[in-house]
Amino acid sequence: MTLTDAIFEQLDLEHVEENLFRGFAQDHGADRVFGGQVIGQALIAAGRTVKDRPCHSLHVYFLRPGDPKIPILYEVDRIRDGGSFTTRRVVAIQKGEAIFSMSASFQSIEVGLEHQIEMPDVPGPEELPTEEEVLERLLIDFPEVDENLLRMAHGERPLDVRRVQDFNYFNPKAMPPVKHIWYRSKIKLGNDLARHQCLLAYASDVGFLSTTSMPHGKSFMSGLMMASIDHSLWFHRAFNLEDWILIAMESTLSAGSRGFVRASMFTRDGTLIGSATQEGLIRDIGKLRVR
């Protein structure tokens, strides 16, 4: 089994009891569970209690760092089952304490008025280097940096990732707080929209918070302690993550040791299929992380 296959298995859950599910963490080189994985698993847990209604929005708080070495329990509260909307609350638990909470809303499919913003004009994914190519170059250019940290930033994920902006975490330069990243699933997801939504939820925490540090010429590798605080995601239309999705991110503010990012998500033909926001903690601890 490849690491990518293992990660997909970890995005799935074991049914323990009514409204109770258990998941396992991905070892991605950090001392805490990756937030996108917890969002994806929590969405799966909520969706297992909803019939024939796709999720249209979710709102989460990261309460405590998750321990990647032990399982995570997901407890679902069936708050409301209405005529058109279903509401669920999910709490992720480790060692008897909540590490994460999520509210999610599901809606019956309806037809109504439509409009959207235009997709940014950026290079296509085929014109950009893969994460493996970026990592290989960094290992040559920055031999003094801990290889585990390099792999944590650019290592294997269940997604093919292509970055438009060449923001170097290990030698950051001040630049506008705007980032465009293409994402695509590495394996077949089938026709179950919930699986595509789960993986997009995972992707929605990849590269977001670092956008807030770009105008300051700093990164988590050059002295910043960064951690997600809260996160919101809206699914506007059905989509297929086996094809490329562009996430266009912009940080509108950093203040009070917090940074804020908003994003729009587009298919290759320019259809807006999702939106997201994230706020995170940003503290300058002023120490370069090297071997």
Secondary structure, 3 states (H helix, E strand, C coil): CCHHHHHHHHHCCEEEECCEEEECCCCCCCCCCCHHHHHHHHHHHHHCCCCCCCEEEEEEEECCCCCCCCCEEEEEEEEEECCCEEEEEEEEEECCEEEEEEEEEEECCCCCCCCCCCCCCCCCHHHCCCHHHHHHHHHHHCCCCCHHHHHHHHCCCCEEEEECCCCCCCCCCCCCCEEEEEEEECCCCCCCHHHHHHHHHHHCCCCCHHHHHHHHCCCCCCCEEEEEEEEEEEECCCCCCCCCEEEEEEEEEEECCEEEEEEEEEECCCCEEEEEEEEEEEEECCCCCCC
